[in-house]
Amino acid sequence: MGICDGKVVIVTGAGRGIGRGHAIEFARQGAKVVVNDLGGEVDGSGGTTTPAQDVVAEIEAMGGDAVVNGDDVSDWEGAQRLINQAIEHFGELHVVVNNAGILRDRMLTNMTEAEWDAVIKVHLKGTFAPARWAAAYWRERAKADDPVEGAAIINTSSTSGLYGNAGQTNYGAAKAGIAAFTIIASEELGRYGVTVNAISPGARTRMTENLGFGRKEIKEGEFDSRHADNIAPTVVWLGSNEPAAREVTGRVFLVNGGNINCMEGWEKGPGVSQDDRWEPDDLTSVIPGLVADAAENMMIRRRAERG
C-alpha cells in the first residue's frame, strides 16, 4: 500500500532519467503505470521501445503493474491512443505526467526552422495533446455524474523558461509556455475536480550533463543531490490520494535534490500612471527609472553573484 494505491498513471518520456524515476516511484506507491517513451536520442532522432520495456520489467519485478506505450505524444492521434490505452488496459485514468522532451540548442542567429519547430512540438504540443484528451475523458465522466476521483495533470517546465538561458530560445519558450498552460488549465479543469500543476526540475540527465549538472564523485552513503530520482517524490505526491494534494492546483514547483520551492510567477514591479496617453519622448524620464528600481531578472542576478 502506498499513497497512490489504485491510481492509473501515464508518464511520458518515462524510459530514462527523470521520467523513469516518476514511473518507478508511482509504481512503488501502488499505482498502475503506462510507461510512454519513443526511446530516441536527446535531439529526438531515432527511436526504440527498449528503454520503456526495461522500465516496465523493473516495475513488474517489484510486483507492480505497468505497460509500454510507444506513441508520439506530440502527434494528435498518438496522444489520443496513449490516453485510450490507459483507460482500456487498466479501466480508468487518474494522472497524466507530461515529461517527454528533447533539446536542439542553438543561438538565435543560427537556429533553423526545423530546430525551433521540433522542440516546440515535442514540449508544448506534447504537453497539450495528452492533457487535452485526458481532460475530455474526465469532463465526460463528470458530466455523467461519475467523476474520476483524484484526477491530475503534472507538467514539466524548466528554469530555462522561468528564468531564461542563452542558447535555448526554442526550449525556453516552450517551457515558459508550459508554465502558463498549467495555470490556465487549472482554472478550466477545476470544475471537473482535476488539479493541474507543474515542476521545474534540476537533475543530472542526458539533457543536462552539458549544462552544469555533470557527474561528480559521490562518496558511499552521501546524498546525490543531482540524481534524477530526487524529482519523483514531489510529482508523485501531487498525483497521490493524499487529501491535501487535492487542494494544490495551478502551481509551479522548483525541485532539485532535497529542495522544493513554490514559484510565485510574474508580479507587478515599480510603476507609474497618469490619466492621459503618454507621449513617447516623455518616457525617457520614466522607463529607465522603473528599470533601475526593479529587481534584475534571475539569470542576470545569478551571473552577477558568480562575478
GIHUTA-V156857 format. One record per backbone hydrogen bond with DSSP energy under -1.0 kcal/mol. CO is the residue of the C=O (numbers start at 0). NH is the residue of the N-H. Records with the same first field share a line. If there is no record, write none. Layout:
BEGIN
CO=NH, NH
END
This chain:
BEGIN
1=4
2=240
3=6
6=31
7=93, 94
8=33
9=96
10=35
15=19
16=20
17=21
18=22
19=23
20=24
21=25
22=26
23=27
24=28
25=30
26=29
28=3
29=5
31=8
32=66
33=10
34=68
35=13
37=47
40=43
41=102
44=40
48=52
49=53
50=54
51=55
52=56
53=57
54=58
55=59
56=60
58=63
59=62
64=32
66=34
68=36
71=74
74=78
75=79
76=80
77=81
78=82
79=83
80=84
81=85
82=86
83=87
84=88
85=89
86=90
93=151
94=9
95=153
96=11
106=109, 110
111=115
112=116
113=117
114=118
115=119
116=120
117=121
118=122
119=123, 124
120=125
123=127
124=128
126=130
127=131
128=132
129=133
130=134
131=135
132=136
133=137
134=138
135=139
136=140
137=141
138=142
139=143
140=145
141=144
150=194
151=95
152=196
153=97
154=198
157=161
158=162, 163
164=167
166=105
167=171
168=172
169=173
170=174
171=175
172=176
173=177
174=178
175=179
176=180
177=181
178=182
179=183
180=184
181=185
182=186
183=187
184=188
185=189
188=191, 193
189=192
194=152
195=249
196=154
197=252
198=156
199=254
204=208
207=210, 212
218=221
222=224
223=226
225=203
226=229
227=230
230=234
231=235
232=236
233=237
234=238
236=239
241=244
242=245
243=246
244=247
250=197
251=262
252=199
253=260
254=201
255=258
258=255
260=253
278=281
279=282
281=284
282=285, 286
285=289
286=290
287=291
288=292
289=293
296=300
297=301
298=302
299=303
300=304
301=305
END
